[in-house]
Amino acid sequence: MQSLASGRSGYSGPAAGLWLREAGVSLWNQMVPQVIKEQFWEQRSRIRSFNIATDQDIPPWELLYPLSPTEDEGFLVEQFPVMRRVYGQQRVAAISLRPAAFVLARDAPAEAHAEVSMINQRLRAALGTGNGTLVDGVQSLLELINSGEAGLLHFACHNRFDASGGGSSVAMADGDFTPMMLTSAATGHTLATGPLVFLNACRSAGAVYEYTRPMGWASGFMAAGAGAFVGTLWAVPSQPAREFAEAFYAACLDGAPLGQAVKIARTAIRRPGDPTWLAYTAYGDPAARVAAGSSP
């Protein structure tokens, strides 16, 4: 998927699209139990959203392409909103977007500043907020997370992922920010206001097994009390990353529920043979909406 997204796979045009479809069908056939497949087709006409709860956080479930001898309705994520769940995740109906904080690491992508400016403009227009806080250091970020007053946390940055070296990390001005650093926040449930955490970075939803449980950004932030988490499963080019963020926030602020906002944003960046629209993964209640009365 990484090679396809970066144009180094050897596939292009319709052939790339065919590869994506076959990969999705293969994942459906190999990873989904037969009893779930049967129930899916029986209930499909009544499904309004689809939630995936599993301790296997590594497979790209968003790539699933359900197929039977008589049924072909496309990728799962284009049929209805698809969200993930982590065990123990609370149901949050209202997601906080304020006060906003933007994490711009020292090696922020080319479009990161334009992305942050766009989100600021939308928040000001829709919620009457001022400019969000810019954060570039681990200490200041952890102080905010552990303060109990954090609202939107939007990361516009690169995320390094090394399965043999501890998993994910974001390089910041005073050191690397890693999922392990969310341990105190998870213990104290310091994100109890239910904020949105959006890591618009490469491999931000990746997980690595540490001890006996998956350690990743999603599970760490959700355990700390985040109302929703949006991240990526592989490297996403800066331009479509900004376009996805713009479409996602526009939909949320226009009143769309979380699951539908993610689906709208996927559609906005879909291009033939480009898997970027499938790279995004979201955790939370698909029916959750932006809180109108959160404190500025």
Secondary structure, DSSP 4 states (H G I P E B T S, - for coil): -HHHHHT-SS--HHHHHHHHHHHHHHHHHHHS-HHHHHHHHHHGGG-S-EEEE-S---S-GGG---B-SS-B---HHHHS-EEEE-TT----SEEB--S-EEE--TT--TTHHHHHHHHHHHHHHHH---PPEEE--HHHHHHHHHTT----EEEES--EEETTTTEEEEEETTEEE-GGGGHHHHHHTTTTT-BEEEEESTTTT-EEEETTEEEEHHHHHHHTT-SEEEEESS---HHHHHHHHHHHHHHHHTT--HHHHHHHHHHHH-BTTBTHHHHEEEEE-TT-EE-SS---
